[in-house]
Amino acid sequence: MRKKPKTIDFEGETRAEIESIKSRIGQEVPLSRRYTQGSRALLVSITGETATIRFPNGATLSHVPIRDLVDDSGYWRSE
């Protein structure tokens, strides 16, 4: 395990991490469990067959197919 120096260049570390993430555009990336566990997303709007939802941390996801929203009553189940 690499030890960090006692004096850390936070701006340099942050810049390096952001550049690393930017280099992954167009690739699959892991998503924080914060989006799938804990408090549920808030339904903001529905336009046609898609929805916009907002997560507790402020992130917004648009163009979510309505069929991807969970319906506990089983309405969307095709059995």
Sequence and secondary structure as in RCSB ss.txt:
>XXXX:A:sequence
MRKKPKTIDFEGETRAEIESIKSRIGQEVPLSRRYTQGSRALLVSITGETATIRFPNGATLSHVPIRDLVDDSGY
WRSE
>XXXX:A:secstr
     SS  HHHHHHHHHHHHHTTTTS     GGGTSSS  EEEEEETTEEEEE TTS EEEEEEGGGS  TT T
T   
